[in-house]
Amino acid sequence: MFKIVTLLIMTVMSVSLFTGCTQPDVPINNHNNRHANWNQTNVNDVDMSDLDENLTESEMMMTEDGAENKMERIAFPTSEYYRLARTGKGTVKGKIYLDDTYKHIPGANTRLYLNPVTSYSEQWYNESYLGGHKMQKADSRLFNYLKFTAADKGGNFAFYGVPSGDYFLIGTVKCGQECGYAGEKSIRIARKVSIQGSQIIERDLTRLID
């Protein structure tokens, strides 16, 4: 009887030992988890009327009649965007304004965004922003990689939790008679910025009035 009890105890212990050390077969998708933390601003956090206006004039230019006359964008480089850092501790802050030598005209309450530097965004920067060419609509996937903020009444802005990397800092200042225009115009401004780790960098976004 003692031998039978001992045998039963040993059998139970053996089963517990092996089943207790076995991990469930749950797939781990690190690729999707990395993406989940990057876009801290989603479409519901953005004033769509402002977004539509600013991004139409800059990076996310929408197609219009005669789109065939606009410059074609390169194919969206998925692999480049997948390699981007998704989380960060950096801070980019500054002031957005127009300068006419005598005074500063701030971009009051305007929307700004950081666009990671890739071959896709560099095409826009070189051909559209610097070259003045109109471009066809950007791939909708780009929105997932933009980081947004808004300036205060004085044009002061700040981005928090910025991942390490290189970005195009982009914003728009509206200006009318104070800039010498007959009607209100939206002046686009863009520049490159770089940040590493937990840096706090100050970069104004400004340009002279034409």
Secondary structure as UniProt FT lines:
FT   HELIX           2..20
FT   HELIX           30..36
FT   TURN            37..38
FT   HELIX           43..45
FT   HELIX           48..57
FT   TURN            59..60
FT   TURN            65..66
FT   HELIX           67..69
FT   HELIX           78..82
FT   STRAND          90..99
FT   STRAND          104..106
FT   TURN            108..109
FT   STRAND          111..116
FT   HELIX           119..123
FT   HELIX           124..130
FT   HELIX           140..145
FT   STRAND          147..150
FT   TURN            153..154
FT   STRAND          156..162
FT   STRAND          165..175
FT   HELIX           177..179
FT   STRAND          185..195
FT   TURN            197..198
FT   STRAND          200..202
FT   STRAND          205..208
//
